Amino acid sequence: MARPKRIRKVINPPHFKGYRPLGLPEENNPVILNYEEYESIRLSDFELYGQHEAAQVMEVSRPTYARIYESARRKVAQAFVSGRPIVFEGGKVYFDSEWYSCTGCGCWFNHPSKDQEIKNCPLCGAPDIKQYHEDNDQSAIEDVCVCPKCGKEKKHLPGTPCRKEVCLDCNSFMIRKGGPHHYRNGNKNY
């Protein structure tokens, strides 16, 4: 029995369906290039990453990346030599996209369509949304519990949820600083 495939991360999927050669009649036998194969060509040949770095970006092993990249190059060569169209589809992938949080209802959501600006929360319709950035100092935010009533902070104890911690000043249950419940309770100044 073969091992199940790991889902491959695609950061920048194509914004078009494929290519077709000029000057040849329509052909119904296109070469199917999976999204992970497209991503491997984009990373190695366009972004000029080495295979090790590209494998880390796609969150696969380096030998797996090498197999994906080799398959993609063979399919592109086959399409060029035989004059067949290339169609992008399928594969075991997930798309990396922009993540947002609503400060009104605490909803976290992603926005896969990069060409459209997001203006409102899809759940409650509130316009007050914040975009998540990887360069945010999440390690400092995730290690602090905060009281939703008085704002007192306490160092988070690993293995104990913040919701089980009690504030020593007002006897309220605490919440994780920066988490969705933190915004839901009206603490917009953190």
KEKOLTOR-991888 format. One record per residue: z, x, y of N, C-alpha, C in turn; residue in one letter; residue number from 1. Coordinates in Angstrom, 3 decimals, padded with zeros to 6 digits. Layout:
<recs>
<rec <Z X Y> <Z X Y> <Z X Y> 'A' NUM>,
...
</recs>
This chain:
<recs>
<rec <000.000 000.842 -001.171> <000.000 000.000 000.000> <000.000 000.895 001.245> 'M' 1>,
<rec <-000.886 000.644 002.157> <-001.007 001.442 003.375> <000.090 001.070 004.365> 'A' 2>,
<rec <000.462 002.059 005.185> <001.444 001.798 006.235> <000.825 000.906 007.298> 'R' 3>,
<rec <001.615 000.030 007.906> <001.064 -000.801 008.990> <000.771 000.056 010.214> 'P' 4>,
<rec <-000.275 -000.313 010.950> <-000.659 000.422 012.153> <000.327 000.176 013.270> 'K' 5>,
<rec <000.643 001.244 014.013> <001.437 001.080 015.231> <000.534 000.518 016.307> 'R' 6>,
<rec <001.098 -000.301 017.152> <000.327 -000.853 018.263> <000.105 000.257 019.274> 'I' 7>,
<rec <-001.151 000.390 019.737> <-001.514 001.444 020.665> <-001.462 000.926 022.090> 'R' 8>,
<rec <-000.977 001.749 022.995> <-000.819 001.369 024.395> <-002.114 001.667 025.160> 'K' 9>,
<rec <-002.647 000.666 025.853> <-003.834 000.829 026.684> <-003.419 000.594 028.124> 'V' 10>,
<rec <-003.552 001.623 028.949> <-003.130 001.526 030.340> <-004.190 000.873 031.207> 'I' 11>,
<rec <-005.439 001.248 031.002> <-006.506 000.785 031.875> <-007.660 000.229 031.040> 'N' 12>,
<rec <-007.603 -001.049 030.627> <-008.696 -001.604 029.817> <-009.961 -001.745 030.653> 'P' 13>,
<rec <-011.123 -001.801 030.004> <-012.365 -001.949 030.770> <-012.426 -003.317 031.451> 'P' 14>,
<rec <-013.026 -003.358 032.621> <-013.163 -004.606 033.369> <-014.538 -005.225 033.159> 'H' 15>,
<rec <-015.180 -004.870 032.068> <-016.493 -005.389 031.722> <-016.573 -005.468 030.205> 'F' 16>,
<rec <-017.586 -006.124 029.678> <-017.646 -006.393 028.243> <-018.362 -005.316 027.442> 'K' 17>,
<rec <-019.196 -004.499 028.101> <-019.885 -003.455 027.357> <-021.091 -002.913 028.102> 'G' 18>,
<rec <-021.950 -002.246 027.350> <-023.188 -001.657 027.867> <-024.345 -002.083 026.994> 'Y' 19>,
<rec <-025.559 -002.006 027.566> <-026.735 -002.187 026.727> <-027.842 -001.297 027.275> 'R' 20>,
<rec <-028.708 -000.821 026.397> <-029.780 000.085 026.817> <-030.868 -000.662 027.593> 'P' 21>,
<rec <-031.476 000.045 028.516> <-032.577 -000.525 029.294> <-033.905 -000.257 028.589> 'L' 22>,
<rec <-034.849 -001.165 028.718> <-036.188 -000.959 028.186> <-036.371 -001.324 026.731> 'G' 23>,
<rec <-035.334 -001.793 026.066> <-035.456 -002.208 024.673> <-035.229 -003.714 024.577> 'L' 24>,
<rec <-035.838 -004.370 023.589> <-035.595 -005.810 023.444> <-034.147 -006.079 023.070> 'P' 25>,
<rec <-033.685 -007.319 023.371> <-032.312 -007.719 023.017> <-032.094 -007.525 021.528> 'E' 26>,
<rec <-030.959 -006.994 021.193> <-030.626 -006.783 019.797> <-029.266 -007.405 019.529> 'E' 27>,
<rec <-029.115 -008.074 018.412> <-027.862 -008.752 018.082> <-026.954 -007.907 017.210> 'N' 28>,
<rec <-027.193 -006.610 017.138> <-026.387 -005.742 016.298> <-025.695 -004.682 017.155> 'N' 29>,
<rec <-024.709 -005.075 017.984> <-024.072 -004.095 018.861> <-023.076 -003.218 018.104> 'P' 30>,
<rec <-022.748 -002.095 018.701> <-021.685 -001.229 018.203> <-020.388 -001.737 018.835> 'V' 31>,
<rec <-019.401 -002.023 018.004> <-018.113 -002.529 018.490> <-017.189 -001.343 018.731> 'I' 32>,
<rec <-016.785 -001.160 019.974> <-015.853 -000.101 020.351> <-014.512 -000.769 020.646> 'L' 33>,
<rec <-013.507 -000.485 019.807> <-012.185 -001.076 020.005> <-011.567 -000.567 021.301> 'N' 34>,
<rec <-010.607 -001.329 021.833> <-009.973 -000.955 023.087> <-009.252 000.396 022.990> 'Y' 35>,
<rec <-008.632 000.694 021.845> <-007.967 001.994 021.738> <-008.979 003.136 021.716> 'E' 36>,
<rec <-010.183 002.880 021.179> <-011.226 003.902 021.201> <-011.740 004.119 022.628> 'E' 37>,
<rec <-011.910 003.036 023.351> <-012.287 003.160 024.763> <-011.233 003.953 025.521> 'Y' 38>,
<rec <-009.951 003.652 025.290> <-008.861 004.338 025.982> <-008.842 005.825 025.632> 'E' 39>,
<rec <-009.154 006.172 024.394> <-009.169 007.589 024.006> <-010.277 008.342 024.733> 'S' 40>,
<rec <-011.440 007.733 024.875> <-012.526 008.376 025.629> <-012.149 008.484 027.100> 'I' 41>,
<rec <-011.534 007.452 027.643> <-011.122 007.489 029.047> <-010.105 008.606 029.286> 'R' 42>,
<rec <-009.124 008.724 028.397> <-008.085 009.736 028.583> <-008.614 011.151 028.389> 'L' 43>,
<rec <-009.398 011.382 027.326> <-009.848 012.742 027.017> <-011.035 013.185 027.859> 'S' 44>,
<rec <-012.010 012.322 028.061> <-013.244 012.737 028.721> <-013.279 012.418 030.209> 'D' 45>,
<rec <-012.576 011.401 030.658> <-012.571 011.060 032.078> <-011.343 011.634 032.786> 'F' 46>,
<rec <-010.156 011.410 032.236> <-008.922 011.918 032.835> <-008.655 013.378 032.461> 'E' 47>,
<rec <-009.385 013.901 031.453> <-009.292 015.294 030.997> <-007.914 015.673 030.461> 'L' 48>,
<rec <-007.262 014.741 029.759> <-006.015 015.050 029.083> <-006.329 015.782 027.783> 'Y' 49>,
<rec <-005.412 016.641 027.361> <-005.503 017.207 026.025> <-005.088 016.153 025.013> 'G' 50>,
<rec <-005.358 016.420 023.734> <-005.053 015.403 022.729> <-003.557 015.123 022.622> 'Q' 51>,
<rec <-002.743 016.139 022.801> <-001.294 015.934 022.717> <-000.812 015.010 023.840> 'H' 52>,
<rec <-001.241 015.277 025.077> <-000.829 014.450 026.213> <-001.378 013.027 026.090> 'E' 53>,
<rec <-002.640 012.913 025.670> <-003.250 011.590 025.516> <-002.550 010.783 024.428> 'A' 54>,
<rec <-002.144 011.454 023.349> <-001.417 010.767 022.274> <-000.079 010.245 022.789> 'A' 55>,
<rec <000.582 011.016 023.646> <001.842 010.553 024.219> <001.622 009.351 025.121> 'Q' 56>,
<rec <000.542 009.335 025.887> <000.247 008.201 026.763> <000.007 006.939 025.938> 'V' 57>,
<rec <-000.737 007.079 024.831> <-001.032 005.920 023.984> <000.090 005.585 023.009> 'M' 58>,
<rec <001.133 006.431 022.973> <002.289 006.235 022.105> <001.918 006.217 020.624> 'E' 59>,
<rec <001.084 007.195 020.238> <000.722 007.405 018.836> <000.895 008.890 018.540> 'V' 60>,
<rec <000.814 009.248 017.261> <000.907 010.664 016.903> <-000.393 011.374 017.284> 'S' 61>,
<rec <-000.337 012.697 017.368> <-001.531 013.450 017.730> <-002.620 013.334 016.668> 'R' 62>,
<rec <-002.300 013.400 015.344> <-003.356 013.207 014.349> <-003.993 011.809 014.418> 'P' 63>,
<rec <-003.187 010.795 014.681> <-003.742 009.440 014.836> <-004.673 009.388 016.028> 'T' 64>,
<rec <-004.247 010.005 017.138> <-005.107 010.036 018.317> <-006.432 010.738 018.006> 'Y' 65>,
<rec <-006.370 011.840 017.271> <-007.593 012.572 016.923> <-008.543 011.693 016.113> 'A' 66>,
<rec <-008.007 010.884 015.197> <-008.861 009.987 014.406> <-009.475 008.890 015.283> 'R' 67>,
<rec <-008.687 008.341 016.206> <-009.207 007.309 017.113> <-010.321 007.884 017.979> 'I' 68>,
<rec <-010.089 009.074 018.523> <-011.060 009.722 019.413> <-012.341 010.074 018.672> 'Y' 69>,
<rec <-012.212 010.574 017.441> <-013.397 010.911 016.647> <-014.217 009.658 016.335> 'E' 70>,
<rec <-013.548 008.581 015.982> <-014.246 007.323 015.712> <-014.980 006.829 016.951> 'S' 71>,
<rec <-014.350 006.934 018.106> <-014.981 006.494 019.356> <-016.217 007.328 019.667> 'A' 72>,
<rec <-016.124 008.638 019.515> <-017.265 009.505 019.801> <-018.420 009.220 018.852> 'R' 73>,
<rec <-018.125 008.961 017.582> <-019.193 008.651 016.617> <-019.896 007.339 016.975> 'R' 74>,
<rec <-019.104 006.342 017.388> <-019.701 005.057 017.745> <-020.568 005.166 018.993> 'K' 75>,
<rec <-020.110 005.927 019.983> <-020.914 006.110 021.195> <-022.200 006.864 020.864> 'V' 76>,
<rec <-022.109 007.896 020.038> <-023.298 008.644 019.630> <-024.265 007.755 018.851> 'A' 77>,
<rec <-023.739 006.926 017.977> <-024.570 006.001 017.205> <-025.307 005.040 018.132> 'Q' 78>,
<rec <-024.619 004.526 019.135> <-025.246 003.600 020.078> <-026.325 004.303 020.902> 'A' 79>,
<rec <-026.061 005.528 021.354> <-027.052 006.263 022.151> <-028.290 006.594 021.342> 'F' 80>,
<rec <-028.103 007.107 020.138> <-029.235 007.560 019.321> <-030.076 006.387 018.836> 'V' 81>,
<rec <-029.447 005.302 018.415> <-030.199 004.170 017.882> <-030.526 003.118 018.936> 'S' 82>,
<rec <-030.112 003.316 020.174> <-030.438 002.378 021.255> <-029.785 001.019 021.092> 'G' 83>,
<rec <-028.551 000.996 020.617> <-027.839 -000.269 020.421> <-026.835 -000.493 021.541> 'R' 84>,
<rec <-026.564 -001.745 021.871> <-025.553 -002.021 022.903> <-024.148 -001.700 022.395> 'P' 85>,
<rec <-023.230 -001.460 023.341> <-021.826 -001.216 023.025> <-021.025 -002.395 023.567> 'I' 86>,
<rec <-020.167 -002.959 022.723> <-019.312 -004.079 023.121> <-017.862 -003.661 022.923> 'V' 87>,
<rec <-017.026 -003.885 023.948> <-015.598 -003.570 023.868> <-014.844 -004.806 023.401> 'F' 88>,
<rec <-014.114 -004.664 022.302> <-013.273 -005.773 021.830> <-012.370 -005.307 020.709> 'E' 89>,
<rec <-011.282 -006.044 020.534> <-010.406 -005.885 019.383> <-009.567 -004.625 019.368> 'G' 90>,
<rec <-008.933 -004.433 018.245> <-008.049 -003.304 018.046> <-006.602 -003.749 018.079> 'G' 91>,
<rec <-005.739 -002.902 017.577> <-004.307 -003.213 017.553> <-003.672 -002.543 018.768> 'K' 92>,
<rec <-003.734 -003.235 019.910> <-003.306 -002.651 021.175> <-002.426 -003.616 021.950> 'V' 93>,
<rec <-001.715 -003.062 022.920> <-001.073 -003.877 023.942> <-001.414 -003.245 025.276> 'Y' 94>,
<rec <-001.492 -004.075 026.297> <-001.911 -003.614 027.605> <-000.705 -003.366 028.490> 'F' 95>,
<rec <-000.666 -002.175 029.063> <000.366 -001.844 030.032> <-000.046 -002.489 031.342> 'D' 96>,
<rec <000.854 -003.231 031.940> <000.514 -003.912 033.185> <001.701 -003.862 034.133> 'S' 97>,
<rec <001.480 -004.330 035.333> <002.514 -004.335 036.356> <003.604 -005.357 035.992> 'E' 98>,
<rec <004.871 -004.997 036.200> <005.988 -005.896 035.942> <006.677 -006.255 037.251> 'W' 99>,
<rec <007.103 -007.506 037.348> <007.738 -008.026 038.550> <009.010 -008.767 038.173> 'Y' 100>,
<rec <009.909 -008.899 039.142> <011.089 -009.741 038.948> <011.205 -010.678 040.141> 'S' 101>,
<rec <011.628 -011.891 039.866> <011.834 -012.890 040.909> <013.293 -012.819 041.330> 'C' 102>,
<rec <013.537 -012.651 042.615> <014.918 -012.594 043.083> <015.526 -013.991 043.210> 'T' 103>,
<rec <014.703 -015.026 043.109> <015.213 -016.391 043.177> <015.786 -016.871 041.856> 'G' 104>,
<rec <014.997 -016.736 040.773> <015.444 -017.266 039.482> <015.774 -016.172 038.468> 'C' 105>,
<rec <015.495 -014.902 038.788> <015.800 -013.815 037.875> <014.768 -013.608 036.789> 'G' 106>,
<rec <013.637 -014.282 036.865> <012.571 -014.195 035.868> <011.891 -012.823 035.948> 'C' 107>,
<rec <011.638 -012.209 034.789> <010.834 -010.978 034.712> <009.492 -011.367 034.130> 'W' 108>,
<rec <008.399 -010.923 034.732> <007.068 -011.268 034.246> <006.108 -010.136 034.529> 'F' 109>,
<rec <005.019 -010.114 033.755> <004.004 -009.090 033.996> <002.774 -009.719 034.611> 'N' 110>,
<rec <001.912 -008.867 035.113> <000.712 -009.326 035.808> <-000.466 -008.494 035.326> 'H' 111>,
<rec <-001.139 -008.926 034.245> <-002.205 -008.108 033.677> <-003.462 -008.013 034.538> 'P' 112>,
<rec <-003.695 -008.959 035.419> <-004.902 -008.941 036.235> <-004.648 -008.132 037.502> 'S' 113>,
<rec <-005.095 -006.871 037.488> <-004.813 -005.974 038.604> <-005.653 -006.280 039.837> 'K' 114>,
<rec <-006.738 -007.011 039.674> <-007.606 -007.273 040.821> <-007.125 -008.456 041.669> 'D' 115>,
<rec <-006.144 -009.207 041.204> <-005.596 -010.318 041.971> <-004.168 -009.989 042.405> 'Q' 116>,
<rec <-003.865 -010.271 043.664> <-002.525 -010.012 044.173> <-001.588 -011.129 043.724> 'E' 117>,
<rec <-000.403 -010.747 043.289> <000.601 -011.739 042.888> <001.448 -012.076 044.102> 'I' 118>,
<rec <001.618 -013.370 044.357> <002.337 -013.804 045.549> <003.575 -014.626 045.240> 'K' 119>,
<rec <003.587 -015.325 044.106> <004.695 -016.228 043.774> <005.141 -016.022 042.338> 'N' 120>,
<rec <006.385 -016.379 042.080> <006.926 -016.356 040.728> <006.237 -017.443 039.901> 'C' 121>,
<rec <005.763 -017.138 038.698> <005.104 -018.164 037.896> <006.056 -019.224 037.363> 'P' 122>,
<rec <007.358 -018.933 037.339> <008.325 -019.890 036.811> <008.825 -020.863 037.870> 'L' 123>,
<rec <009.307 -020.318 039.003> <009.894 -021.201 040.023> <009.037 -021.316 041.280> 'C' 124>,
<rec <008.006 -020.481 041.423> <007.119 -020.558 042.582> <007.638 -019.872 043.831> 'G' 125>,
<rec <008.790 -019.196 043.741> <009.376 -018.536 044.909> <008.532 -017.335 045.319> 'A' 126>,
<rec <008.385 -017.096 046.608> <007.574 -015.961 047.059> <008.332 -014.632 047.078> 'P' 127>,
<rec <009.629 -014.650 046.835> <010.448 -013.450 046.930> <010.459 -012.716 045.588> 'D' 128>,
<rec <009.473 -011.845 045.363> <009.362 -011.102 044.112> <009.361 -009.611 044.413> 'I' 129>,
<rec <009.811 -008.830 043.429> <009.846 -007.379 043.573> <009.102 -006.754 042.405> 'K' 130>,
<rec <008.316 -005.717 042.686> <007.593 -005.023 041.637> <008.458 -003.920 041.048> 'Q' 131>,
<rec <008.423 -003.808 039.730> <009.167 -002.756 039.044> <008.325 -001.491 039.057> 'Y' 132>,
<rec <008.948 -000.365 039.375> <008.284 000.932 039.340> <009.046 001.834 038.390> 'H' 133>,
<rec <008.324 002.649 037.604> <008.977 003.561 036.667> <009.788 004.615 037.375> 'E' 134>,
<rec <009.418 004.941 038.614> <010.149 005.973 039.319> <011.464 005.456 039.902> 'D' 135>,
<rec <011.769 004.149 039.718> <013.089 003.653 040.121> <014.153 004.354 039.298> 'N' 136>,
<rec <015.293 004.575 039.850> <016.362 005.246 039.126> <017.061 004.227 038.228> 'D' 137>,
<rec <016.430 003.864 037.132> <016.973 002.852 036.236> <018.201 003.342 035.477> 'Q' 138>,
<rec <018.291 004.644 035.242> <019.444 005.124 034.483> <020.735 004.874 035.241> 'S' 139>,
<rec <020.706 005.036 036.563> <021.906 004.786 037.360> <022.192 003.300 037.447> 'A' 140>,
<rec <021.141 002.477 037.531> <021.323 001.035 037.646> <021.877 000.466 036.342> 'I' 141>,
<rec <021.370 000.912 035.203> <021.761 000.329 033.926> <023.162 000.743 033.479> 'E' 142>,
<rec <023.762 001.742 034.105> <025.074 002.203 033.684> <026.203 001.640 034.533> 'D' 143>,
<rec <025.942 000.555 035.276> <026.952 -000.019 036.155> <027.035 -001.523 035.916> 'V' 144>,
<rec <028.258 -002.028 035.773> <028.503 -003.465 035.728> <028.982 -003.869 037.122> 'C' 145>,
<rec <028.593 -005.049 037.578> <028.955 -005.496 038.918> <029.452 -006.941 038.847> 'V' 146>,
<rec <030.420 -007.263 039.695> <030.950 -008.621 039.750> <030.031 -009.478 040.612> 'C' 147>,
<rec <029.591 -010.638 040.123> <028.693 -011.473 040.918> <029.375 -012.147 042.109> 'P' 148>,
<rec <030.705 -012.234 042.086> <031.416 -012.898 043.185> <031.822 -011.933 044.293> 'K' 149>,
<rec <032.499 -010.845 043.921> <033.024 -009.947 044.966> <032.211 -008.671 045.126> 'C' 150>,
<rec <031.319 -008.363 044.189> <030.471 -007.181 044.305> <031.109 -005.891 043.828> 'G' 151>,
<rec <032.302 -005.943 043.245> <032.976 -004.737 042.759> <032.190 -004.169 041.572> 'K' 152>,
<rec <032.029 -002.847 041.556> <031.285 -002.178 040.501> <032.228 -001.447 039.560> 'E' 153>,
<rec <031.788 -001.331 038.312> <032.572 -000.643 037.296> <031.594 000.081 036.373> 'K' 154>,
<rec <031.937 001.278 035.934> <031.062 002.024 035.034> <030.900 001.255 033.732> 'K' 155>,
<rec <029.650 001.136 033.283> <029.343 000.410 032.052> <029.815 001.213 030.846> 'H' 156>,
<rec <030.487 000.562 029.923> <030.930 001.192 028.685> <029.896 000.926 027.604> 'L' 157>,
<rec <029.270 001.951 027.034> <028.264 001.739 025.989> <028.846 000.955 024.817> 'P' 158>,
<rec <028.090 -000.006 024.329> <028.508 -000.835 023.206> <029.241 -002.096 023.606> 'G' 159>,
<rec <029.629 -002.224 024.874> <030.314 -003.421 025.362> <029.431 -004.086 026.410> 'T' 160>,
<rec <028.952 -005.301 026.175> <028.124 -005.969 027.177> <028.905 -006.209 028.466> 'P' 161>,
<rec <028.227 -006.089 029.595> <028.881 -006.312 030.888> <029.442 -007.730 030.981> 'C' 162>,
<rec <028.781 -008.680 030.337> <029.232 -010.072 030.426> <030.593 -010.294 029.764> 'R' 163>,
<rec <031.070 -009.315 028.989> <032.397 -009.414 028.383> <033.460 -008.672 029.185> 'K' 164>,
<rec <033.027 -007.925 030.201> <033.954 -007.220 031.081> <034.450 -008.184 032.159> 'E' 165>,
<rec <035.707 -008.049 032.561> <036.306 -008.923 033.571> <036.612 -008.094 034.814> 'V' 166>,
<rec <036.267 -008.648 035.978> <036.559 -007.998 037.252> <038.074 -008.015 037.477> 'C' 167>,
<rec <038.621 -006.870 037.853> <040.061 -006.770 038.063> <040.505 -007.436 039.363> 'L' 168>,
<rec <039.596 -007.627 040.323> <039.947 -008.230 041.601> <039.935 -009.760 041.563> 'D' 169>,
<rec <038.882 -010.353 040.986> <038.756 -011.821 041.057> <038.679 -012.496 039.686> 'C' 170>,
<rec <038.853 -011.740 038.585> <038.859 -012.267 037.213> <037.564 -012.975 036.811> 'N' 171>,
<rec <036.437 -012.583 037.394> <035.133 -013.126 037.002> <034.502 -012.203 035.963> 'S' 172>,
<rec <033.617 -012.779 035.152> <032.887 -011.946 034.207> <031.834 -011.161 034.979> 'F' 173>,
<rec <031.610 -009.920 034.552> <030.686 -009.033 035.250> <029.293 -009.156 034.662> 'M' 174>,
<rec <028.305 -008.642 035.384> <026.916 -008.627 034.930> <026.355 -007.235 035.143> 'I' 175>,
<rec <025.224 -006.947 034.484> <024.587 -005.638 034.595> <023.882 -005.517 035.923> 'R' 176>,
<rec <024.146 -004.433 036.638> <023.500 -004.208 037.933> <022.020 -003.915 037.704> 'K' 177>,
<rec <021.157 -004.637 038.423> <019.715 -004.461 038.294> <019.086 -005.353 037.246> 'G' 178>,
<rec <019.874 -006.024 036.424> <019.339 -006.914 035.400> <018.941 -008.251 035.984> 'G' 179>,
<rec <018.250 -009.089 035.213> <017.795 -010.372 035.734> <018.936 -011.299 036.142> 'P' 180>,
<rec <020.093 -011.235 035.468> <021.209 -012.097 035.832> <021.810 -011.670 037.165> 'H' 181>,
<rec <021.687 -010.407 037.477> <022.210 -009.890 038.740> <021.507 -010.573 039.912> 'H' 182>,
<rec <020.190 -010.716 039.831> <019.439 -011.374 040.904> <019.637 -012.884 040.889> 'Y' 183>,
<rec <019.802 -013.438 039.707> <019.954 -014.884 039.580> <021.188 -015.381 040.296> 'R' 184>,
<rec <022.212 -014.539 040.354> <023.467 -014.940 040.967> <023.537 -014.650 042.465> 'N' 185>,
<rec <022.423 -014.315 043.070> <022.372 -014.205 044.508> <022.724 -012.857 045.093> 'G' 186>,
<rec <022.856 -011.835 044.274> <023.171 -010.503 044.786> <021.857 -009.795 045.132> 'N' 187>,
<rec <021.296 -010.096 046.273> <019.986 -009.570 046.636> <020.068 -008.242 047.365> 'K' 188>,
<rec <021.259 -007.765 047.633> <021.380 -006.528 048.392> <021.509 -005.294 047.501> 'N' 189>,
<rec <021.293 -005.416 046.195> <021.382 -004.255 045.303> <020.014 -003.795 044.899> 'Y' 190>,
</recs>
